[in-house]
Amino acid sequence: MNDIEKLLRKVHPHDKIVLVETLRLLRQGETFGLRIEKVSGSDFYKTRKGNFRFVFHYEDNAIIIDRVRLRDEKTYRGL
């Protein structure tokens, strides 16, 4: 079971809808309306939706999602 599946099991049903919809938008490359920022000192990008933080990178014009986490002080460590 990967980290995203574990997170989906833990969150409230309303948050699950937000999480799945944002993942769908990112995977389809529909980034309009998402505030995307580059993570300083790395090749990764981040966006947020509610309490969720999405970390991803671009590879061959596709978005590869690396992490999805609830916001805390360890969200961007190790990038």
ABEGO torsion letter per residue (X at the ends): XBAAAAAAAABBAAAAAAAAAAAAAAAAGBABGBBBBBBBGBABBBBBBEABBBBBBBBGGBBBBABBBBBBAAAABGX
